Amino acid sequence: MLNQKKTILYLQKNKIQVKTLSVGEEIKIINSQDYKIDGQNFLKIFKDIRKKFDDDVRILLNEKQSYVVVVSIPDDEKNIDQKIKQGIQNIIPVELDQLVYDSKKTFTNQKKSFYQIFAVEKELFEILSLQSKKADLNIEAVESLSLALARLIRDDDQPKLVIYKQEETVALVVCHNTVLLSITLTALSEIGNILNQIKKQYCLDIKKAVLSGVEKDEIKEFLNKRKISIIERNLNPLLSLYKKKDVVQKKYSDLNLKMISKPLKKIIKEKKTLDNANINKKIFQNGCEQDYENLCLAKKDSNVKQIKQKKKKPNVIIIFIILPILLFSSIFITMKSMKKESKKINYVTPPTISPTEIHPSPTPEDNKADLSREDIAMELINSSGIDEKSDEIKDHLESLGYEGITITNSNLKEEMLSLIRVKKISKDYLELVLSDLEEKISTPSTEINLENDYLYDISIIIGKDST
């Protein structure tokens, strides 16, 4: 039986909630305090926590401060670390060198291994590590809210939708002790987007939902209409982090980010280009066995071969002869390519997917009048430096008829300019969206590079150039 006390720091948007738990026959909170965060007072807060609470603490991050994703890798792959890095870059909209991450193999299926990834941006991680060290505060473990919640519902391997309501509402899908997807809910329609994505990407039908703190009848009605059984539980993520076995300097299987004692490599202050996902495409098959114990991911992607060009070392004489020709040719080719739509190397045409699994995408023959705004699943990522900007643009788009809009992680750097990314199968929506955003974002960059298994048809980064 647990009977020792532990102090948990829950980092929220503008505050740190600190609680010391004592767990025996019942859970007791023996000390509690909230601290307001202004971005410059972490050292002062950590010193006060050490004085009033304990030397050893554990930190819980909300979903906007961390990333929890899944990367699948063929069992015969030898370079696991490289494939994990590629998978992270494909999914998380932050450059890899600006992340601190940890990975854990959670299960194997269809000759593939699935790795749970937990990532935090270096800037936040540096603050936590270095300021806590200056305050002589020992951080035993760092974990996201979704991973803590998932630990509390490991009663079987059936996929479950979990909706947890506290100050914000978080939705996640858990299967095989793995968080397959997690978002902060801002609209009821986003639940439908989650169910569609899990069906399309993992061939799973969600039949169970675990609700905690959810009092809204419309959520329960939404789930009942889809014949999803509801289990109501009082989930306590602080208690889950209390029970976490993996702490710094101990070897367990749980994810754990190790604290640092000196500054990490300097963060690049340049505009991010998110088009690094050029290889290791995840292509999913159409045929799915509706078996909850078997995730039927496609087998074909392991056969996709990366085209490599061999490099030859020309001698010095040849270089002087052909260099002018190459320069002239490259200028001509560059000017010509600017007139064409940019293409990614090694693109593999995805198999046909039943229109019941995802929102229907218009064919090239459809005119603008036939494009339905309500069919677009869209995410907004705020990088403008103005907290209310994403809500403002969301309200604007919803007034035009858009429904499936989600505000996701909003902790990108302010240096970013506006960028609209779209799936190739949804590219016919791009002109419509650009027109609808004209008064809010005048000249955003555009990229047709989202994976077809991505949760949203369109991803919009709201940059500092938004009006």
LUMBA-853543 format. One line per 10 residues: number of its first residue (from 1); their letters; for each residue x, y, z of C-alpha. Coordinates in nm, 3 decimals. Each point is the difference from the previous one (the first is absolute). Layout:
residues N
NUM	a	X:Y:Z ~ ...
//
This chain:
residues 467
1	mlnqkktily	0.000:0.000:0.000 ~ 0.124:0.350:-0.089 ~ 0.045:0.219:0.303 ~ 0.268:0.254:-0.084 ~ -0.064:0.356:-0.114 ~ 0.088:0.149:-0.337 ~ -0.025:0.354:-0.135 ~ -0.150:0.049:-0.346 ~ 0.037:0.319:-0.206 ~ -0.274:0.038:-0.262
11	lqknkiqvkt	0.102:0.259:-0.262 ~ -0.303:0.169:-0.148 ~ -0.038:0.296:-0.235 ~ 0.068:0.283:0.246 ~ 0.073:-0.176:0.326 ~ 0.170:-0.288:0.179 ~ -0.227:-0.204:0.224 ~ 0.201:-0.168:0.280 ~ -0.141:-0.281:0.214 ~ 0.162:-0.241:0.243
21	lsvgeeikii	-0.182:-0.334:0.001 ~ 0.009:-0.264:0.269 ~ -0.146:-0.334:-0.104 ~ -0.092:-0.268:0.250 ~ -0.347:-0.136:0.064 ~ -0.124:0.323:-0.156 ~ 0.149:0.281:-0.209 ~ 0.081:0.313:0.197 ~ 0.117:0.340:-0.120 ~ 0.219:0.119:0.285
31	nsqdykidgq	0.126:0.321:-0.164 ~ -0.119:0.205:-0.298 ~ 0.080:0.333:-0.165 ~ -0.035:0.171:-0.339 ~ 0.270:0.222:-0.154 ~ -0.060:0.245:-0.283 ~ 0.252:-0.024:-0.283 ~ 0.130:0.315:-0.172 ~ 0.277:-0.171:-0.199 ~ 0.280:0.146:0.212
41	nflkifkdir	-0.076:-0.130:0.349 ~ 0.068:-0.374:-0.025 ~ 0.309:0.020:0.221 ~ -0.188:0.190:0.269 ~ -0.290:-0.250:-0.016 ~ 0.230:-0.303:0.014 ~ 0.186:0.138:0.302 ~ -0.330:0.059:0.179 ~ -0.119:-0.352:-0.085 ~ 0.320:-0.150:0.138
51	kkfdddvril	-0.043:0.203:0.320 ~ -0.371:-0.073:0.058 ~ -0.044:-0.345:-0.156 ~ 0.281:-0.242:-0.077 ~ 0.338:-0.038:-0.168 ~ -0.133:-0.266:-0.242 ~ -0.285:0.079:-0.239 ~ -0.170:-0.141:-0.309 ~ -0.131:0.218:-0.283 ~ -0.324:-0.047:-0.196
61	lnekqsyvvv	-0.031:0.188:-0.331 ~ -0.326:0.078:-0.178 ~ -0.056:-0.097:-0.364 ~ 0.098:0.344:-0.130 ~ 0.342:-0.023:0.161 ~ 0.094:-0.343:-0.133 ~ -0.048:-0.241:-0.289 ~ -0.107:-0.365:0.033 ~ 0.002:-0.192:-0.330 ~ 0.055:-0.350:-0.142
71	vsipddekni	0.259:-0.108:-0.257 ~ -0.023:-0.341:-0.172 ~ 0.313:-0.173:-0.130 ~ 0.034:-0.332:-0.191 ~ 0.146:-0.277:0.215 ~ 0.282:-0.061:-0.249 ~ 0.117:0.362:0.015 ~ 0.358:0.023:0.130 ~ 0.034:0.374:0.052 ~ -0.275:0.044:0.260
81	dqkikqgiqn	0.126:0.333:0.137 ~ 0.006:0.163:-0.343 ~ -0.352:-0.121:-0.082 ~ -0.127:0.133:0.333 ~ 0.151:0.339:-0.081 ~ -0.162:-0.001:-0.344 ~ -0.334:-0.100:0.150 ~ 0.016:0.279:0.256 ~ 0.080:0.258:-0.266 ~ -0.286:-0.126:-0.217
91	iipveldqlv	-0.257:0.043:0.277 ~ 0.110:0.281:0.235 ~ -0.007:0.353:-0.151 ~ 0.326:0.102:0.166 ~ 0.352:-0.052:-0.130 ~ 0.168:-0.305:0.149 ~ 0.298:0.197:0.133 ~ -0.239:0.210:0.208 ~ -0.146:-0.302:0.183 ~ 0.101:-0.217:0.294
101	ydskktftnq	-0.168:-0.339:-0.034 ~ -0.013:-0.353:0.136 ~ -0.135:-0.317:-0.163 ~ -0.130:-0.333:0.122 ~ -0.098:-0.312:-0.197 ~ -0.354:-0.081:0.109 ~ -0.125:-0.283:-0.223 ~ 0.058:-0.193:-0.325 ~ -0.256:-0.086:-0.266 ~ -0.003:-0.095:-0.370
111	kksfyqifav	0.382:-0.019:-0.004 ~ 0.027:0.353:0.133 ~ 0.108:0.143:0.332 ~ -0.176:0.302:0.145 ~ 0.190:0.259:0.202 ~ -0.160:0.250:0.236 ~ 0.171:0.339:-0.030 ~ -0.007:0.267:0.269 ~ 0.155:0.333:-0.105 ~ 0.046:0.344:0.156
121	ekelfeilsl	0.140:0.310:-0.166 ~ 0.358:0.076:0.103 ~ -0.079:0.353:0.113 ~ -0.249:-0.116:0.265 ~ 0.213:-0.300:0.097 ~ 0.305:0.221:0.054 ~ -0.197:0.228:0.231 ~ -0.123:-0.293:0.209 ~ 0.340:-0.168:0.018 ~ 0.230:0.293:0.060
131	qskkadlnie	-0.221:0.206:0.230 ~ -0.081:-0.303:0.214 ~ 0.372:-0.076:0.030 ~ 0.071:0.356:0.114 ~ -0.273:-0.038:0.262 ~ 0.139:-0.339:0.116 ~ -0.333:-0.156:-0.097 ~ 0.023:-0.357:-0.125 ~ -0.242:-0.083:-0.284 ~ -0.053:-0.376:0.014
141	aveslslala	-0.220:-0.031:-0.308 ~ -0.184:0.199:-0.267 ~ -0.318:-0.129:-0.164 ~ -0.285:0.122:-0.218 ~ -0.363:0.004:0.113 ~ -0.102:-0.256:-0.266 ~ 0.267:-0.254:0.106 ~ -0.103:0.038:0.364 ~ -0.366:-0.058:-0.089 ~ 0.084:-0.302:-0.215
151	rlirdddqpk	0.174:-0.167:0.295 ~ -0.328:0.010:0.195 ~ -0.208:-0.197:-0.252 ~ 0.217:-0.298:-0.084 ~ -0.271:-0.256:0.064 ~ -0.004:-0.163:-0.346 ~ 0.130:0.049:-0.354 ~ -0.324:0.122:-0.155 ~ 0.035:0.349:-0.152 ~ -0.161:0.269:0.215
161	lviykqeetv	-0.084:0.362:-0.049 ~ 0.085:0.188:0.319 ~ -0.144:0.347:0.066 ~ 0.135:0.177:0.307 ~ -0.141:0.335:0.115 ~ 0.170:0.231:0.244 ~ 0.089:0.358:-0.094 ~ 0.028:-0.121:-0.359 ~ -0.150:-0.302:-0.171 ~ 0.247:-0.257:-0.130
171	alvvchntvl	-0.089:-0.291:-0.230 ~ 0.226:-0.297:-0.068 ~ -0.021:-0.350:-0.146 ~ 0.177:-0.279:0.189 ~ 0.067:-0.355:-0.121 ~ 0.267:-0.256:0.096 ~ 0.111:0.238:0.279 ~ 0.083:0.254:-0.269 ~ -0.136:0.350:-0.059 ~ -0.082:-0.012:-0.371
181	lsitltalse	-0.124:0.359:-0.015 ~ -0.066:0.290:0.238 ~ -0.136:0.354:-0.043 ~ -0.150:0.282:0.203 ~ -0.371:0.008:-0.090 ~ -0.153:0.332:-0.098 ~ -0.304:-0.120:-0.198 ~ -0.229:-0.304:-0.002 ~ 0.075:-0.068:-0.368 ~ 0.361:-0.078:0.091
191	ignilnqikk	-0.111:-0.326:0.162 ~ -0.130:-0.112:-0.339 ~ 0.334:0.095:-0.155 ~ 0.180:-0.216:0.256 ~ -0.224:-0.303:-0.066 ~ 0.046:0.038:-0.377 ~ 0.376:0.030:0.031 ~ 0.035:-0.307:0.222 ~ -0.223:-0.196:-0.238 ~ 0.202:0.109:-0.302
201	qycldikkav	0.350:-0.026:0.142 ~ -0.028:-0.303:0.227 ~ -0.315:-0.173:-0.130 ~ -0.154:0.018:0.347 ~ -0.362:0.058:0.094 ~ -0.031:0.166:0.340 ~ -0.272:-0.172:0.203 ~ 0.087:0.124:0.350 ~ 0.046:0.346:0.147 ~ 0.128:0.094:0.345
211	lsgvekdeik	-0.126:0.339:0.122 ~ 0.142:0.186:0.299 ~ -0.140:0.332:0.117 ~ -0.218:0.027:-0.311 ~ -0.343:0.140:0.078 ~ -0.107:0.117:-0.345 ~ -0.296:-0.202:-0.124 ~ 0.083:0.075:-0.366 ~ 0.323:-0.201:0.026 ~ -0.185:-0.298:0.146
221	eflnkrkisi	-0.274:0.030:-0.264 ~ 0.265:0.018:-0.272 ~ 0.158:-0.325:0.123 ~ -0.334:-0.175:0.052 ~ -0.102:0.073:-0.359 ~ 0.314:-0.181:-0.114 ~ -0.078:-0.295:0.229 ~ 0.309:0.063:0.212 ~ -0.045:-0.129:0.354 ~ 0.089:0.251:0.274
231	iernlnplls	0.189:-0.071:0.321 ~ 0.021:0.287:0.247 ~ 0.305:0.004:0.226 ~ 0.176:0.245:0.226 ~ 0.345:0.008:-0.158 ~ 0.276:0.170:0.197 ~ 0.312:0.066:-0.212 ~ 0.188:0.129:0.306 ~ -0.048:-0.339:0.167 ~ 0.118:-0.169:-0.319
241	lykkkdvvqk	0.321:0.201:-0.003 ~ 0.038:-0.082:0.371 ~ 0.001:-0.370:-0.092 ~ 0.242:0.038:-0.291 ~ 0.292:-0.237:0.056 ~ 0.242:0.144:-0.251 ~ 0.198:0.286:0.152 ~ 0.338:0.153:-0.077 ~ 0.296:-0.239:0.048 ~ -0.225:-0.308:0.015
251	kysdlnlkmi	-0.049:-0.246:-0.284 ~ -0.363:-0.084:-0.069 ~ -0.202:-0.035:-0.318 ~ -0.211:0.314:0.042 ~ 0.080:0.317:-0.194 ~ 0.216:0.244:0.189 ~ 0.179:0.315:-0.111 ~ 0.331:0.039:0.181 ~ 0.075:0.347:0.133 ~ 0.304:0.188:-0.129
261	skplkkiike	0.273:0.181:0.196 ~ 0.116:0.245:-0.269 ~ -0.166:0.191:-0.287 ~ -0.095:-0.200:-0.305 ~ 0.112:0.095:-0.348 ~ -0.113:0.352:-0.088 ~ -0.348:0.007:-0.148 ~ -0.007:0.114:-0.363 ~ -0.190:0.328:-0.032 ~ -0.092:-0.040:-0.365
271	kktldnanin	-0.330:-0.057:-0.176 ~ -0.093:-0.368:0.025 ~ -0.051:-0.199:-0.315 ~ -0.216:-0.297:0.083 ~ 0.066:-0.184:-0.325 ~ 0.248:-0.255:0.137 ~ -0.232:-0.298:-0.037 ~ 0.129:-0.125:-0.334 ~ 0.066:-0.365:0.074 ~ -0.147:-0.296:0.187
281	kkifqngceq	-0.359:0.076:-0.106 ~ -0.274:-0.174:0.196 ~ -0.245:-0.142:-0.253 ~ -0.303:-0.181:0.138 ~ -0.203:-0.273:-0.169 ~ -0.371:0.021:-0.068 ~ -0.091:-0.349:0.122 ~ -0.040:-0.010:0.378 ~ -0.099:-0.287:0.227 ~ -0.218:0.140:0.275
291	dyenlclakk	0.191:-0.174:0.276 ~ 0.088:0.213:0.299 ~ 0.297:-0.214:0.096 ~ 0.168:0.036:-0.341 ~ 0.103:0.339:-0.134 ~ -0.003:-0.058:-0.374 ~ 0.252:0.254:-0.120 ~ 0.106:-0.035:-0.362 ~ 0.282:-0.231:-0.092 ~ 0.095:0.173:-0.322
301	dsnvkqikqk	0.198:0.291:0.139 ~ 0.289:-0.226:0.102 ~ 0.052:-0.073:-0.371 ~ 0.037:0.362:-0.099 ~ 0.361:0.056:-0.096 ~ 0.178:0.328:0.033 ~ 0.168:0.119:-0.320 ~ 0.356:0.099:0.058 ~ 0.233:0.174:-0.241 ~ 0.360:-0.110:-0.010
311	kkkpnviiif	0.257:0.273:0.046 ~ 0.313:0.000:-0.214 ~ 0.312:0.203:0.058 ~ 0.085:0.179:-0.324 ~ 0.360:0.105:-0.052 ~ 0.106:0.364:0.002 ~ 0.020:0.042:-0.382 ~ -0.351:-0.130:-0.053 ~ -0.129:0.236:0.271 ~ 0.139:0.308:-0.177
321	iilpillfss	-0.142:-0.115:-0.332 ~ -0.353:-0.088:0.107 ~ -0.053:0.242:0.289 ~ -0.124:0.292:-0.218 ~ -0.231:-0.239:-0.184 ~ -0.141:-0.133:0.329 ~ -0.057:0.351:0.138 ~ -0.187:0.108:-0.313 ~ -0.205:-0.321:0.001 ~ -0.091:0.030:0.368
331	ifitmksmkk	-0.123:0.358:-0.050 ~ -0.212:-0.108:-0.296 ~ -0.144:-0.300:0.184 ~ -0.074:0.207:0.312 ~ -0.190:0.262:-0.203 ~ -0.196:-0.272:-0.175 ~ -0.084:-0.189:0.319 ~ -0.139:0.316:0.163 ~ -0.290:-0.021:-0.244 ~ -0.094:-0.350:0.109
341	eskkinyvtp	-0.156:-0.134:0.314 ~ 0.267:-0.113:0.246 ~ 0.023:-0.380:0.040 ~ 0.156:-0.215:0.269 ~ 0.242:-0.274:-0.093 ~ -0.100:-0.359:0.043 ~ -0.372:0.083:0.018 ~ -0.210:-0.314:-0.010 ~ -0.361:0.025:-0.116 ~ -0.221:-0.119:0.288
351	ptispteihp	-0.249:-0.282:-0.054 ~ -0.365:0.082:-0.043 ~ -0.175:0.047:0.332 ~ -0.372:-0.043:0.046 ~ -0.176:0.340:0.021 ~ -0.172:-0.119:0.318 ~ 0.335:0.002:0.182 ~ 0.102:0.360:-0.063 ~ -0.156:0.324:-0.107 ~ -0.061:-0.010:-0.379
361	sptpednkad	0.248:0.205:-0.199 ~ -0.114:0.173:-0.320 ~ 0.132:-0.116:-0.335 ~ 0.189:0.243:-0.225 ~ -0.313:0.039:-0.211 ~ -0.203:0.140:0.291 ~ -0.044:0.376:-0.008 ~ 0.026:0.223:0.305 ~ -0.374:0.003:0.055 ~ 0.011:-0.375:0.060
371	lsrediamel	0.266:0.024:0.274 ~ -0.159:-0.041:0.341 ~ 0.172:0.191:0.280 ~ -0.162:-0.220:0.264 ~ 0.184:-0.307:-0.137 ~ 0.346:0.145:0.065 ~ 0.185:-0.121:0.309 ~ 0.232:0.287:0.087 ~ 0.251:0.083:0.275 ~ 0.123:0.344:0.106
381	inssgideks	0.345:0.040:0.158 ~ 0.059:0.344:0.153 ~ 0.349:0.143:-0.061 ~ -0.103:0.367:-0.017 ~ 0.097:0.096:0.354 ~ -0.361:0.103:0.070 ~ -0.188:-0.250:0.219 ~ -0.345:0.089:-0.137 ~ 0.098:-0.014:-0.369 ~ -0.084:-0.370:-0.050
391	deikdhlesl	-0.344:0.046:0.160 ~ -0.061:0.306:-0.219 ~ 0.082:-0.187:-0.321 ~ -0.196:-0.305:0.114 ~ -0.310:0.219:0.057 ~ 0.050:0.160:-0.341 ~ 0.019:-0.335:-0.180 ~ -0.297:-0.145:0.190 ~ -0.208:0.303:-0.105 ~ 0.068:-0.107:-0.360
401	gyegititns	-0.123:-0.355:0.060 ~ 0.309:-0.194:0.112 ~ -0.074:-0.251:0.278 ~ 0.293:-0.238:0.063 ~ 0.250:0.256:0.134 ~ 0.244:-0.090:0.278 ~ 0.245:0.229:0.179 ~ 0.300:-0.225:0.070 ~ 0.337:0.057:0.168 ~ 0.056:0.376:0.003
411	nlkeemlsli	0.354:0.012:0.130 ~ 0.193:0.062:-0.322 ~ 0.250:0.283:-0.018 ~ -0.113:0.351:-0.093 ~ 0.257:0.019:-0.281 ~ -0.219:-0.214:-0.227 ~ -0.191:0.148:-0.290 ~ -0.343:-0.126:-0.101 ~ -0.005:-0.334:-0.179 ~ -0.286:-0.211:-0.137
421	rvkkiskdyl	0.070:-0.371:-0.047 ~ -0.245:-0.227:-0.177 ~ -0.031:-0.365:-0.101 ~ 0.046:-0.078:-0.368 ~ -0.343:-0.166:-0.008 ~ -0.153:0.319:0.145 ~ 0.195:0.256:-0.205 ~ -0.314:0.118:-0.181 ~ -0.106:0.166:0.325 ~ 0.312:0.215:0.013
431	elvlsdleek	-0.124:0.281:-0.226 ~ -0.328:0.018:0.195 ~ 0.178:0.021:0.336 ~ 0.243:0.263:-0.128 ~ -0.292:0.209:-0.117 ~ -0.182:-0.035:0.333 ~ 0.313:0.098:0.196 ~ 0.093:0.295:-0.222 ~ -0.108:0.267:0.248 ~ 0.175:-0.177:0.290
441	istpsteinl	0.318:-0.136:-0.162 ~ 0.079:0.185:-0.320 ~ 0.288:-0.197:-0.155 ~ 0.068:-0.328:0.183 ~ 0.244:-0.257:-0.135 ~ -0.158:-0.325:-0.117 ~ 0.125:-0.358:-0.012 ~ -0.175:-0.311:-0.132 ~ 0.188:-0.240:0.224 ~ -0.223:-0.135:0.278
451	endylydisi	-0.002:-0.378:0.036 ~ -0.327:-0.161:-0.112 ~ -0.031:-0.162:0.344 ~ 0.032:0.336:0.179 ~ -0.294:0.084:0.226 ~ -0.092:0.319:-0.187 ~ -0.049:0.083:-0.369 ~ 0.151:0.344:0.046 ~ 0.249:0.130:0.259 ~ 0.031:0.377:0.039
461	iigkdst	0.285:0.162:0.191 ~ -0.108:0.350:0.095 ~ 0.317:0.208:-0.015 ~ 0.106:0.347:0.105 ~ -0.107:0.131:-0.344 ~ -0.371:-0.062:0.075 ~ -0.213:0.315:0.025
//
